[in-house]
Amino acid sequence: MIRFRRASAAPIGRVYAVGDVHGRLDLFGRLMTIVKRDHAARLPVATRIVLLGDIVDRGPDSAAMVRGCMQLTASTDRFVVLKGNHEAMMVEALTGNLTVYGHWLGFGGRETLLSWGVDWSVAHGPATPENLRIAAETVGAEALAWLAALPLHHQHENHLFVHAGIRPGVPLRKQSAEDLLWITDDFLKSDQPHGMTVVHGHSIHEAGPVIRPNRIGIDTGAYRTGRLTALGVENGETWTLNTTPAPQPVPAGDVAAFEAYYQQGLARAAGRGRRVSASAGKA
């Protein structure tokens, strides 16, 4: 079972990277159950989970995703959330950029605002200063500050985890935030070695992960396909896990998986954790 501590007592030996969740809390809960089982079937090592960004927008449960991730990242260094272009746009919009706010609403922002309890007339209304103010106050300064401070990349062994990709030929320290969050073809079509394998989301490939010598893409369009993908990395070996698209409606019980997952993490971090009931089947 994956155990969380406030600070890692041992070097991280295994990483599970998770593709773009986009507000699909139900799929994230399912995937964590799959990850837990995979982790239990392997030799026990210190493990970290890295979300590749775009946890918000499009799907119905962005607020719950953000709140749960805020709890976990505060309790342990073994759960990392990277910034995606949707988080960047959300922060820019709700900190006062009215033009970006208007674009963001049609980019999945309406669903995000509704998940926070913003009135339908505001979420679906025009991009006015008053509607922006209401939306920002409802989401709250704490959540926006957390989203704004998310890291842009994470490295483990010879793998670089980032939301969109990198600019080929540019050292990591000189990469621009815009490229790390938004790059597409210049990165995707490049065969140039990057000095490490880049693990990324952002560019949807519904048929499954894209595995190339220089990169691995794991955005499988979860919000519209029902397939959320994770990549395991350990000692140079990689493997993929994913949810199987399921007919709607999604069983309500799966929604509890994320809450059980982060509550377990908080309990472990506090030194008073109990194993989640096996009968619940949650991670």
C-alpha positions as CSV (number, residue, x, y, z in Angstrom):
1,M,0.0,0.0,0.0
2,I,1.2,3.5,-0.8
3,R,2.1,5.3,2.4
4,F,2.5,9.0,2.8
5,R,4.9,10.9,5.1
6,R,5.4,14.6,5.5
7,A,9.0,14.2,4.3
8,S,10.5,11.2,2.5
9,A,12.6,9.1,4.8
10,A,14.1,7.2,1.9
11,P,15.0,8.1,-1.7
12,I,12.1,7.8,-4.1
13,G,12.4,4.6,-6.1
14,R,9.1,4.6,-8.0
15,V,7.0,7.3,-9.6
16,Y,3.5,7.1,-11.0
17,A,2.7,10.0,-13.3
18,V,-0.9,10.8,-14.0
19,G,-2.2,12.5,-17.2
20,D,-4.7,15.3,-17.5
21,V,-7.6,14.7,-15.1
22,H,-9.7,17.7,-16.2
23,G,-12.2,17.6,-13.3
24,R,-12.9,13.9,-13.6
25,L,-12.7,13.0,-10.0
26,D,-14.5,9.7,-10.6
27,L,-11.8,8.6,-13.0
28,F,-9.0,9.8,-10.7
29,G,-10.5,7.7,-7.9
30,R,-10.6,4.6,-10.1
31,L,-7.0,5.1,-11.3
32,M,-5.8,5.4,-7.7
33,T,-7.3,2.1,-7.0
34,I,-5.5,0.6,-10.0
35,V,-2.2,2.3,-8.9
36,K,-2.6,1.0,-5.4
37,R,-3.0,-2.6,-6.7
38,D,0.0,-2.2,-9.0
39,H,2.1,-0.8,-6.3
40,A,1.2,-3.6,-3.9
41,A,2.2,-6.2,-6.5
42,R,5.7,-4.8,-6.7
43,L,8.6,-4.7,-4.3
44,P,8.1,-2.1,-1.6
45,V,9.9,1.2,-2.3
46,A,9.4,4.8,-1.5
47,T,6.9,6.1,-4.1
48,R,5.8,9.4,-5.4
49,I,2.7,10.4,-7.5
50,V,3.0,13.2,-9.9
51,L,0.0,14.8,-11.6
52,L,1.0,16.4,-14.9
53,G,-1.3,19.4,-14.6
54,D,-4.8,20.3,-16.0
55,I,-6.6,18.9,-13.0
56,V,-9.3,21.6,-13.6
57,D,-11.8,22.5,-16.3
58,R,-14.1,20.6,-18.7
59,G,-15.1,17.9,-16.2
60,P,-17.7,18.4,-13.4
61,D,-15.5,18.1,-10.2
62,S,-12.6,20.6,-10.5
63,A,-13.3,22.1,-7.1
64,A,-13.1,18.7,-5.3
65,M,-9.9,17.8,-7.3
66,V,-8.2,21.1,-6.2
67,R,-9.3,20.8,-2.6
68,G,-8.1,17.2,-2.3
69,C,-4.8,18.0,-4.0
70,M,-4.2,21.0,-1.7
71,Q,-4.7,18.7,1.3
72,L,-2.3,16.1,0.0
73,T,0.5,18.4,-1.2
74,A,0.4,20.1,2.3
75,S,0.7,16.8,4.1
76,T,3.4,15.0,2.1
77,D,6.2,15.5,-0.4
78,R,5.2,12.2,-2.1
79,F,2.3,13.8,-3.9
80,V,3.2,16.4,-6.5
81,V,0.9,18.4,-8.8
82,L,2.4,20.3,-11.7
83,K,0.9,23.4,-13.3
84,G,-0.9,22.9,-16.6
85,N,-2.0,25.5,-19.1
86,H,-5.6,25.3,-17.7
87,E,-4.4,26.2,-14.2
88,A,-2.4,29.0,-15.6
89,M,-5.3,30.4,-17.5
90,M,-7.7,30.0,-14.5
91,V,-5.3,32.0,-12.3
92,E,-4.8,34.7,-14.9
93,A,-8.5,35.0,-15.4
94,L,-9.6,35.1,-11.8
95,T,-6.9,37.5,-10.7
96,G,-8.4,40.2,-12.9
97,N,-7.7,39.7,-16.6
98,L,-11.1,40.2,-18.1
99,T,-10.0,39.2,-21.6
100,V,-8.5,35.9,-20.4
101,Y,-11.6,35.3,-18.2
102,G,-13.8,35.5,-21.3
103,H,-11.6,33.0,-23.2
104,W,-11.3,30.7,-20.1
105,L,-15.1,30.4,-19.7
106,G,-15.3,28.7,-23.1
107,F,-12.2,26.6,-22.4
108,G,-13.8,24.6,-19.6
109,G,-14.0,27.4,-17.0
110,R,-17.7,27.4,-16.8
111,E,-17.7,23.8,-15.6
112,T,-15.0,24.7,-13.1
113,L,-17.1,27.6,-11.7
114,L,-20.2,25.5,-11.4
115,S,-18.2,22.9,-9.4
116,W,-17.3,25.7,-6.9
117,G,-21.0,26.6,-6.6
118,V,-21.0,29.7,-8.7
119,D,-24.5,30.5,-9.8
120,W,-25.4,29.3,-13.3
121,S,-26.2,32.8,-14.4
122,V,-22.7,34.0,-13.6
123,A,-20.9,30.9,-15.0
124,H,-22.8,31.1,-18.2
125,G,-23.1,34.9,-18.2
126,P,-21.0,37.4,-20.1
127,A,-17.4,38.2,-19.1
128,T,-18.1,41.3,-17.1
129,P,-16.1,42.8,-14.2
130,E,-18.9,42.0,-11.8
131,N,-19.2,38.3,-12.9
132,L,-15.4,38.0,-12.7
133,R,-15.4,39.4,-9.1
134,I,-18.2,37.0,-8.0
135,A,-16.3,34.0,-9.6
136,A,-13.0,34.9,-8.0
137,E,-14.5,35.5,-4.6
138,T,-16.3,32.1,-4.7
139,V,-13.2,30.2,-5.7
140,G,-11.2,32.0,-3.1
141,A,-7.7,33.5,-2.7
142,E,-6.3,30.4,-1.1
143,A,-7.1,28.1,-4.0
144,L,-5.8,30.6,-6.5
145,A,-2.6,31.1,-4.6
146,W,-2.0,27.3,-4.5
147,L,-2.7,27.0,-8.3
148,A,-0.4,29.9,-9.1
149,A,2.5,28.4,-7.1
150,L,2.4,24.9,-8.7
151,P,5.8,23.8,-10.1
152,L,6.3,23.6,-13.8
153,H,8.4,20.4,-13.9
154,H,9.7,17.5,-11.8
155,Q,12.6,15.1,-12.5
156,H,13.1,11.5,-11.4
157,E,16.0,9.4,-12.6
158,N,16.3,10.1,-16.4
159,H,12.7,11.2,-16.8
160,L,11.4,14.8,-16.8
161,F,7.8,15.3,-16.0
162,V,6.1,18.4,-17.4
163,H,2.7,19.4,-18.6
164,A,3.1,20.1,-22.4
165,G,6.7,19.4,-23.3
166,I,9.9,21.3,-23.8
167,R,11.5,23.4,-26.5
168,P,14.0,21.1,-28.3
169,G,17.6,22.1,-28.0
170,V,17.0,24.5,-25.0
171,P,18.5,23.6,-21.6
172,L,15.9,23.1,-18.9
173,R,17.0,26.1,-16.9
174,K,16.3,28.3,-20.0
175,Q,12.9,26.8,-20.9
176,S,10.0,29.3,-20.9
177,A,6.9,28.8,-18.9
178,E,4.9,29.3,-22.0
179,D,6.6,26.3,-23.7
180,L,6.4,24.1,-20.7
181,L,2.6,24.8,-20.5
182,W,1.6,25.2,-24.1
183,I,4.0,23.7,-26.6
184,T,2.7,21.3,-29.2
185,D,4.1,20.5,-32.7
186,D,7.6,21.9,-32.2
187,F,8.0,19.4,-29.4
188,L,5.8,16.6,-30.6
189,K,7.3,16.3,-34.1
190,S,10.9,16.5,-32.9
191,D,13.1,13.4,-33.0
192,Q,15.9,15.3,-31.3
193,P,17.2,13.6,-28.0
194,H,16.4,15.7,-25.0
195,G,19.0,14.2,-22.7
196,M,16.2,12.6,-20.8
197,T,12.8,11.1,-21.5
198,V,10.1,13.8,-21.3
199,V,6.8,12.5,-19.8
200,H,4.0,14.9,-20.7
201,G,0.2,15.4,-21.1
202,H,-1.5,18.3,-22.8
203,S,-1.7,16.8,-26.4
204,I,-4.6,14.3,-26.5
205,H,-4.2,10.9,-28.1
206,E,-7.4,9.0,-27.5
207,A,-6.1,5.6,-28.7
208,G,-3.6,5.4,-25.8
209,P,-0.2,6.6,-24.6
210,V,2.3,7.8,-27.2
211,I,5.7,6.2,-26.6
212,R,8.7,7.6,-28.5
213,P,12.5,7.4,-27.9
214,N,12.5,10.9,-26.5
215,R,9.1,11.4,-25.0
216,I,6.0,9.6,-23.5
217,G,2.6,11.3,-23.8
218,I,-0.1,10.1,-21.5
219,D,-3.0,12.5,-22.1
220,T,-5.7,10.1,-23.3
221,G,-8.5,12.7,-23.2
222,A,-10.0,11.4,-20.0
223,Y,-12.7,14.0,-19.8
224,R,-14.3,12.8,-23.0
225,T,-13.0,9.2,-23.4
226,G,-13.3,7.9,-19.8
227,R,-9.7,6.7,-20.1
228,L,-7.3,8.3,-17.6
229,T,-3.7,7.1,-17.9
230,A,-0.8,6.7,-15.5
231,L,2.8,5.9,-16.3
232,G,5.0,4.0,-13.8
233,V,8.7,4.7,-13.7
234,E,11.3,2.7,-11.8
235,N,15.0,1.9,-12.5
236,G,14.6,2.8,-16.1
237,E,11.5,0.6,-16.6
238,T,8.2,2.2,-17.6
239,W,4.7,0.7,-17.7
240,T,1.2,2.2,-18.2
241,L,-2.0,1.8,-16.3
242,N,-5.4,3.2,-17.2
243,T,-9.1,3.3,-16.4
244,T,-11.3,1.4,-18.8
245,P,-14.0,3.6,-20.3
246,A,-17.3,2.8,-18.6
247,P,-20.9,3.4,-19.6
248,Q,-22.6,6.3,-17.9
249,P,-23.6,7.0,-15.3
250,V,-20.4,6.4,-13.3
251,P,-21.1,4.4,-10.1
252,A,-21.4,6.9,-7.3
253,G,-19.2,4.8,-5.0
254,D,-16.1,5.6,-7.1
255,V,-16.4,9.3,-6.3
256,A,-15.3,8.5,-2.7
257,A,-12.0,7.0,-3.8
258,F,-10.1,10.4,-4.0
259,E,-11.4,11.4,-0.6
260,A,-10.3,8.1,0.9
261,Y,-7.0,8.4,-0.8
262,Y,-6.1,11.8,0.6
263,Q,-7.6,11.2,4.0
264,Q,-5.4,8.1,4.3
265,G,-2.4,10.3,3.3
266,L,-3.2,12.9,5.9
267,A,-3.6,10.2,8.6
268,R,-0.3,8.6,7.6
269,A,1.5,12.0,7.7
270,A,0.2,12.6,11.2
271,G,1.4,9.2,12.3
272,R,-2.0,7.9,13.2
273,G,-3.0,6.3,9.9
274,R,-5.2,3.2,9.6
275,R,-5.4,1.0,6.5
276,V,-8.4,1.8,4.4
277,S,-10.9,-1.0,4.6
278,A,-10.2,-3.6,2.0
279,S,-13.9,-4.0,1.4
280,A,-14.1,-0.4,0.3
281,G,-11.6,-1.1,-2.5
282,K,-10.3,2.5,-2.5
283,A,-6.8,4.0,-2.7
